[in-house]
Amino acid sequence: MKKIMITGANSYIGTSFERYIKEYFPNDYSIDITDVTEKSWREKSFIGYDSILHVAGIAHQKETKDNVKLYYEINRDLAVEIAKKAKMDGVKQFVFISSMSVYGMNAGVITKETIPEPKSNYGKSKLQAEKEIKKLENTEFKVCILRPPMVYGKGCKGNFNKIKEMVKKLPFFPYIKNERSMIYVDNLSSFIKMCIDKNVWGLYFPQNRFYISTMDIAKNIALAMNKKIYFDYLTGLAVWLLRLFSPLIKKAFGSLIYKDISDFDFSYIIVENEQSLIQSV
């Protein structure tokens, strides 16, 4: 039986992973969750754990001058401190959830050759944490870094919820074609499980099998709500023009994909796009 510690209570990815494991593999894994917001976590022993899944962090918050320091204290410094303790206590693997945000792109194509250039404090703090944790790696302490694109599922935060609110309130939606790399939270949980099973190390880019358009999201949300929705060409044209000037609109309606970067020697997709979108409402 693999013994896993999740560091970060109330994290969407962490609680989803715990639910996924308990639902489908209740007898194969032992999972503990440690709240690292309190200093008492430093007194807890990590001895005996096969893997640490580190999910604690600050995300989906408006960045201000007042909270800049917090991003680096939590997303970088705390992550590095936990990784050091894990290594000292003999943990075999440290799984760190980073982000596509390290590339600092609202639109474009990301390949293996794309150099990370984060723009936000969230992206900067995640990339700095990656680099510091990677320094701890050796054959006895494997560091597995994941840079997932937008994670969605029932109860998630972020842009997916904003699109859901638009569908709820509006009888129409902009007709605009784009492609997004995304990952359904159960597919991500499946990927994390495979990484732990295989005790892998390195940098990984999990995503759904197929890209998703913003219109796909809206269409399937409307389907789940049993609501008719009209896709409007004029509104789509307006959005296409506005995205040239608005980073927020560009982020929601532009194309941003991982390309030729997510091929693995194991299968982890358990729910395909359409069904996953419906299940997320």
C-alpha positions as CSV (number, residue, x, y, z in Angstrom):
1,M,0.0,0.0,0.0
2,K,1.4,3.4,-1.1
3,K,1.4,6.0,1.6
4,I,0.8,9.6,0.4
5,M,0.7,12.9,2.2
6,I,-1.1,15.8,0.7
7,T,0.3,19.1,1.9
8,G,-2.4,21.7,1.7
9,A,-5.8,21.4,3.2
10,N,-8.9,22.6,1.3
11,S,-7.0,22.7,-2.1
12,Y,-9.3,22.0,-5.0
13,I,-6.7,19.7,-6.6
14,G,-5.8,18.0,-3.3
15,T,-9.3,17.3,-2.1
16,S,-10.3,16.1,-5.6
17,F,-7.3,13.7,-5.7
18,E,-8.2,12.4,-2.2
19,R,-11.9,11.8,-3.3
20,Y,-10.8,10.1,-6.5
21,I,-8.5,7.7,-4.7
22,K,-11.0,6.9,-2.0
23,E,-13.7,6.3,-4.6
24,Y,-11.8,4.1,-7.0
25,F,-8.8,2.7,-5.1
26,P,-9.7,2.7,-1.4
27,N,-7.6,-0.4,-0.5
28,D,-4.4,0.5,-2.5
29,Y,-3.4,3.9,-0.9
30,S,-3.2,5.5,2.5
31,I,-3.7,9.3,2.3
32,D,-3.2,11.9,4.9
33,I,-3.8,15.6,4.5
34,T,-1.7,18.2,6.4
35,D,-2.8,21.8,6.9
36,V,0.4,23.8,6.3
37,T,-1.1,27.2,7.1
38,E,-0.3,26.6,10.8
39,K,3.3,26.3,12.1
40,S,2.5,23.0,13.8
41,W,3.1,21.1,10.5
42,R,6.8,21.4,11.1
43,E,6.5,19.1,14.1
44,K,4.9,16.4,12.0
45,S,7.0,13.5,10.8
46,F,7.1,12.7,7.1
47,I,8.9,9.4,7.8
48,G,7.3,6.4,6.1
49,Y,5.5,8.3,3.3
50,D,6.3,7.3,-0.3
51,S,5.1,10.5,-1.9
52,I,4.3,14.1,-0.9
53,L,1.7,15.8,-3.1
54,H,2.2,19.5,-2.6
55,V,-0.9,21.5,-3.5
56,A,-0.8,24.4,-1.0
57,G,-0.7,27.8,-2.7
58,I,-2.3,31.1,-3.5
59,A,-4.3,31.3,-6.8
60,H,-7.4,32.8,-8.2
61,Q,-6.9,36.0,-6.2
62,K,-6.5,39.5,-7.6
63,E,-2.9,40.5,-7.3
64,T,-2.3,43.7,-5.3
65,K,0.6,45.5,-3.8
66,D,-0.5,44.3,-0.4
67,N,-0.4,40.6,-1.2
68,V,2.7,40.4,-3.4
69,K,4.9,39.2,-0.5
70,L,2.3,36.4,0.3
71,Y,2.7,34.8,-3.1
72,Y,6.4,34.3,-2.6
73,E,6.0,33.2,1.0
74,I,3.4,30.6,0.3
75,N,4.0,29.5,-3.3
76,R,7.8,29.5,-3.2
77,D,9.2,29.6,0.3
78,L,6.7,27.2,2.0
79,A,6.9,24.8,-0.9
80,V,10.7,24.7,-0.7
81,E,10.7,24.3,3.1
82,I,8.3,21.3,2.8
83,A,10.4,19.7,0.1
84,K,13.5,20.0,2.3
85,K,11.7,18.4,5.2
86,A,10.4,15.6,3.0
87,K,13.9,14.9,1.7
88,M,15.4,14.9,5.2
89,D,12.7,12.5,6.4
90,G,13.4,10.0,3.6
91,V,10.3,10.6,1.4
92,K,11.0,9.0,-2.0
93,Q,9.1,11.4,-4.2
94,F,7.9,15.0,-4.1
95,V,5.1,15.9,-6.6
96,F,4.8,19.7,-7.0
97,I,1.8,21.2,-8.8
98,S,3.0,24.2,-10.8
99,S,1.1,25.9,-13.5
100,M,0.9,26.8,-17.2
101,S,1.1,30.4,-15.9
102,V,4.9,30.1,-15.7
103,Y,5.0,30.9,-19.4
104,G,3.3,34.3,-18.9
105,M,1.1,33.8,-22.0
106,N,-2.6,34.5,-22.5
107,A,-2.6,33.1,-26.0
108,G,-0.2,31.2,-28.2
109,V,1.4,27.7,-28.6
110,I,3.7,26.3,-26.0
111,T,6.2,23.6,-27.0
112,K,9.2,22.0,-25.3
113,E,11.3,24.9,-26.7
114,T,9.1,27.6,-25.1
115,I,11.0,29.5,-22.4
116,P,9.0,30.4,-19.3
117,E,8.6,34.1,-18.9
118,P,6.0,34.6,-16.1
119,K,4.3,38.0,-15.9
120,S,2.2,37.5,-12.7
121,N,3.5,37.1,-9.2
122,Y,1.6,33.7,-9.2
123,G,3.6,32.5,-12.2
124,K,6.9,34.0,-11.0
125,S,6.5,32.4,-7.5
126,K,5.7,29.0,-9.0
127,L,8.6,29.0,-11.4
128,Q,11.0,30.1,-8.6
129,A,9.7,27.3,-6.4
130,E,10.3,24.8,-9.3
131,K,13.9,25.8,-9.6
132,E,14.7,25.7,-5.9
133,I,12.9,22.3,-5.4
134,K,14.7,20.9,-8.4
135,K,18.0,21.6,-6.7
136,L,17.1,19.0,-4.0
137,E,16.7,16.2,-6.4
138,N,18.8,13.0,-6.4
139,T,18.2,9.3,-7.0
140,E,16.8,8.9,-3.6
141,F,14.5,12.0,-3.7
142,K,12.7,12.3,-7.0
143,V,11.0,15.6,-7.9
144,C,8.0,15.4,-10.2
145,I,6.8,18.8,-11.4
146,L,3.4,19.2,-13.1
147,R,2.5,22.3,-15.2
148,P,-1.2,21.6,-15.9
149,P,-3.3,24.1,-18.0
150,M,-6.6,25.3,-16.7
151,V,-8.1,22.7,-14.3
152,Y,-11.9,22.4,-14.2
153,G,-14.5,20.3,-12.6
154,K,-17.5,20.6,-10.3
155,G,-16.9,23.3,-7.7
156,C,-13.8,24.7,-9.3
157,K,-12.8,28.3,-9.3
158,G,-11.4,30.6,-12.1
159,N,-12.4,31.2,-15.7
160,F,-14.6,28.1,-16.0
161,N,-17.0,29.6,-13.4
162,K,-17.0,32.9,-15.2
163,I,-18.2,31.2,-18.4
164,K,-20.8,29.3,-16.5
165,E,-22.2,32.5,-15.1
166,M,-22.3,34.0,-18.6
167,V,-24.3,31.0,-19.8
168,K,-26.7,31.3,-16.9
169,K,-27.4,35.0,-17.4
170,L,-27.3,35.4,-21.2
171,P,-29.5,34.0,-24.0
172,F,-26.6,34.1,-26.4
173,F,-22.8,33.6,-26.4
174,P,-20.1,35.0,-28.7
175,Y,-19.4,32.8,-31.8
176,I,-15.6,32.6,-31.8
177,K,-13.4,29.7,-32.6
178,N,-10.4,29.0,-30.4
179,E,-8.5,26.1,-28.9
180,R,-7.5,25.7,-25.2
181,S,-5.5,23.2,-23.4
182,M,-7.4,22.2,-20.3
183,I,-7.6,19.2,-18.0
184,Y,-10.6,17.8,-16.1
185,V,-9.8,17.4,-12.5
186,D,-10.4,13.6,-12.5
187,N,-8.1,13.2,-15.4
188,L,-5.5,15.2,-13.5
189,S,-6.0,13.0,-10.4
190,S,-5.6,9.9,-12.7
191,F,-2.3,11.4,-14.0
192,I,-1.0,12.2,-10.5
193,K,-1.8,8.6,-9.4
194,M,0.2,7.2,-12.4
195,C,3.1,9.5,-11.5
196,I,3.1,8.2,-7.9
197,D,2.7,4.6,-9.0
198,K,5.7,4.8,-11.3
199,N,7.7,7.0,-8.9
200,V,8.6,9.3,-11.8
201,W,10.6,12.5,-11.8
202,G,10.9,15.3,-14.2
203,L,8.7,17.9,-15.8
204,Y,5.2,17.0,-17.1
205,F,2.4,18.7,-19.0
206,P,-0.9,16.7,-18.5
207,Q,-3.9,17.8,-20.5
208,N,-7.1,16.4,-21.9
209,R,-6.9,14.2,-25.0
210,F,-8.4,17.0,-27.2
211,Y,-8.3,20.8,-27.1
212,I,-11.5,22.6,-26.0
213,S,-13.0,25.8,-27.4
214,T,-14.7,28.4,-25.2
215,M,-17.9,27.7,-27.3
216,D,-17.6,24.0,-26.4
217,I,-17.6,24.9,-22.8
218,A,-20.6,27.2,-23.2
219,K,-22.5,24.6,-25.3
220,N,-22.1,21.8,-22.8
221,I,-22.8,23.9,-19.8
222,A,-26.1,25.0,-21.5
223,L,-26.8,21.3,-22.2
224,A,-26.3,20.4,-18.6
225,M,-28.6,23.2,-17.5
226,N,-31.2,22.2,-20.1
227,K,-31.0,25.7,-21.5
228,K,-31.1,26.8,-25.1
229,I,-28.3,29.1,-26.1
230,Y,-27.7,31.0,-29.4
231,F,-24.1,31.6,-30.7
232,D,-24.0,35.1,-32.1
233,Y,-21.5,36.1,-34.9
234,L,-21.6,39.8,-34.3
235,T,-20.8,39.4,-30.6
236,G,-18.1,37.1,-31.6
237,L,-16.6,39.7,-34.0
238,A,-16.7,42.3,-31.2
239,V,-14.9,39.9,-28.8
240,W,-12.3,39.1,-31.5
241,L,-11.5,42.8,-31.8
242,L,-11.6,43.5,-28.0
243,R,-9.2,40.7,-27.3
244,L,-6.5,42.7,-29.1
245,F,-6.8,45.3,-26.3
246,S,-8.0,43.4,-23.2
247,P,-5.8,40.7,-21.6
248,L,-8.8,39.3,-19.7
249,I,-10.8,38.8,-22.9
250,K,-7.8,37.4,-24.6
251,K,-7.3,35.0,-21.8
252,A,-11.0,33.8,-22.0
253,F,-11.4,33.7,-25.8
254,G,-7.9,33.4,-27.2
255,S,-6.1,30.1,-28.1
256,L,-3.6,28.8,-25.7
257,I,-2.3,25.2,-26.1
258,Y,0.4,22.8,-25.3
259,K,1.6,21.2,-28.5
260,D,3.7,18.0,-28.9
261,I,4.5,18.1,-25.2
262,S,2.0,15.7,-23.5
263,D,2.8,12.3,-24.8
264,F,3.4,9.7,-22.1
265,D,3.9,6.0,-21.9
266,F,0.7,5.5,-19.9
267,S,-2.9,6.4,-20.3
268,Y,-4.6,8.7,-17.8
269,I,-7.7,10.1,-19.6
270,I,-10.8,8.6,-17.8
271,V,-13.4,11.2,-18.9
272,E,-13.5,12.7,-22.4
273,N,-14.2,16.4,-23.1
274,E,-18.0,16.6,-23.6
275,Q,-18.9,14.4,-20.6
276,S,-16.4,16.1,-18.3
277,L,-17.9,19.5,-19.1
278,I,-21.4,18.3,-18.4
279,Q,-20.2,16.7,-15.1
280,S,-18.6,20.0,-14.1
281,V,-21.8,22.0,-13.9
